[in-house]
Amino acid sequence: MKVFRYITVLVGAAVTGLLVWRKVESDRLREDLWTQAESISPEKETAVPRSEPVAAPVGRN
């Protein structure tokens, strides 16, 4: 019975560790995406939009 408890605690700790690791990695990825979006946003705000339409290329016949 003592071995069963030991194995149960060991498996529970391993599962908990994996769940915590997944959460940390998920938050890290989300933070990276958020930082990337924040860095792109000022670039778009400072970009000057084109007021001239771009002509389509004429193909050769």
GIHUPE-V657671 format. One record per backbone hydrogen bond with DSSP energy under -1.0 kcal/mol. NH is the residue of the N-H (numbers start at 1). CO is the residue of the C=O. E is the energy in kcal/mol with one decimal. If there is no record, write none. Layout:
NH/CO/E
NH/CO/E
//
This chain:
5/1/-1.8
6/2/-2.1
7/3/-2.6
8/4/-2.4
9/5/-2.7
10/6/-2.3
11/7/-2.8
12/8/-2.5
13/9/-2.4
14/10/-2.0
15/11/-2.6
16/12/-2.4
17/13/-2.4
18/14/-2.2
19/15/-2.3
20/16/-2.4
21/17/-2.4
22/18/-2.4
23/19/-2.0
24/20/-2.5
25/21/-2.5
26/22/-2.3
27/23/-2.5
28/24/-2.3
29/25/-2.4
30/26/-2.4
31/27/-2.4
32/28/-2.2
33/29/-2.3
34/30/-2.2
35/31/-2.6
36/32/-2.2
37/33/-2.4
38/34/-2.2
39/35/-1.9
40/36/-1.7
41/37/-1.9
42/38/-1.0
44/40/-1.9
45/41/-1.9
46/42/-1.8
//
